[in-house]
Amino acid sequence: MRVHVAGNVCIDTTFRLDRFPQAGETRNAMSHADGLGGKGANQAVAAARTGAPVTLWAATGRDAEAARIRAGLAGEVDMLRLTNFDLPTDRSTIAVDAGGENLIISGVSCAAAFKPLYHSDIGDEVGRGDIVVMQGNLDEEATADCLREANRKGARTILNASPLPKDTYPDFSSVDFLIVNEGEAQAISSFSNLKDAAAELTHLGAMNVIVTLGARGCLLLRRGSKPVSIPAPPVTAVDTSGAGDVLCGTFAGCLAKGASVASALEIAMRTAAIAVTRNGTLASCPSRQELIDLMK
Ligand code: ATP
């Protein structure tokens, strides 16, 4: 069983500052560094580190950043299917202040243009039993089409609906696992009570809903069952960015390796708990060896 992640990739430039500049102000950073990013890339790498075969379907430009992304991901996922557009490769500028708060500006030209079923062979390559993972960065209609096609072919689908859909009324009828954080669950469902929110998401079509709750863990609702709260392992968090991506990718990888839903989620939560004890997004994701040890 293969994991197909269709999503966005980008180069992140992170600036560390004492405080954010105000409008019209220029402020020197204390440090800056480039890294690979994008929710699609993050989730594909986390899935691949479980040892599952992973194809990442994404789009870049034809520039130097595209070459860096290709080189950076080549050693991580075993199949890299990048569509090239005559557009600048997507970039995010991330500013982190002394208190750890962040501001992010993302250029998403390639992600907005990328329609996986139209620009790639994903429709032909996904097979019965595979896992297809998508997020909220690609065109909403293209995402819905791709999930529908995957579902039709007998693949299991995971949608991490982040960022939230803006235009369309969400229809999750092709989604086997909808993964959202607390704020997203409340925003889509209009319920503040999480159990009601999760129930509403199943009414919108999702077979299973996982609401991530940061240090409080997750709420899992399987259609026809009662919601179950799963506590996160207690850790001292230093940087929680990307925890959701680590959880989604690891969950997908474990499912592809044959784990039950409960056990895949438990391993994914243990992996995310390790990630929050480290700095960075992709950089905080446990290594392949660490994941193999966790899965024993
Ligand atoms: P991000 O956008 O930063 O990637 P998110 O908002 O999508 O995160 P969260 O709910 O913050 O997702 O975190 C995802 C999962 O990571 C949680 O369900 C939990 O399992 C784990 N996690 C996050 N923060 C902590 C923490 N402080 N301690 C232990 N586990 C954590």
Residues whose N, C-alpha, C, O or C-beta is under 5 A from the ligand:
A	BS01	ATP	N181 T212 L213 G214 A215 G217 C218 A232 P233 V235 A237 T240 S241 G242 A243 G244 D245 L247 M269 A272 A273 V276
